[in-house]
Amino acid sequence: MPPVTCSTDDGVLYFPADGNQRLKTLLNARVRASGTVVEKQDPMELKMPVGEKNQMVVRVEGGYKQITIETLEKIPARRR
């Protein structure tokens, strides 16, 4: 499964500290999350499967935000 992130309304991405475990059942859902956020400065490599035997690696440079999720709830989608 590709990496899952939380995105704020203004586009800031937060990578969960426990990987996809807490978010994988909420794909494409609007959620409210709280927890501890840490600014990481070291590069991060994201590995995603491509087909059955290949893997794509994306390297995130320049830091990123990591959240240790304490509470997580699904909220209704906004009407457009």
N, C-alpha and C positions, 0 to 999 in steps of 0.2 A: 504494500500500500504506500502511495506517495506521502510525503510529509503533510500533515494537516496543521493549519495555523488558525489563530483568531485574528480577525481584521477589524479595526475600529471603523466608525463611519467616515473618518478622514483618511483611511487607507494605511494606517500603521499596522504592521504585522507583529504578532507575538507568537513565538514558538513554544509549545508546551514542554515543560521540563521532563514529563513522563512520556514523551513521544506522542503517539496517536491514541493512547489507551482511553483517555477520558473523552476525546472528541470524535472518535471514529463512528459513533452511533448518531452524531449530530451533523453530518455532512450537509452543507448548504442551508443549515438552519440559522436563524437569528438567536443568539444566546447572550446571556449576561454572565460574565465571569468575574471573579475577584480572586486575588491572591497576591503573592509576592513577585514583583518584577525585578529582574536583574539585567543590567546592560552588559552584554558580553562584548569584548573587543577582539577576541581570537577568531580566526576564520572558522566557518562551519561548512562541512560538506554534506549535501543532501543526496542520498542515493535512492533512485527510483527505478523500479523494474520496467523494462521495455521489451515486450514480448515474453517468450518463455525462458530464453537463455541470456538475454542482454540486460545491461544496467546502465542508466545514465547518471552521471555525477555532476551536480551543480555546486560550485563553491561560492559561498556568501562571504564577501570581504567587507571590511569597514565596520564591523560590529552588527549586533542584532539584539533584540529584546527577547528575553526568555521569561515565561511566567510559570510559577508553581501554582497550579489552580487549587484554590481552597473551596470555592463554591462555584457551581455551574448550573444554570437553569435555562431551559428553552423558553423563548418569549415569542409572542405572535409577530409575524412579519408585518412590516409597515405597508400600508396601502399607498400606491403611487398615484 
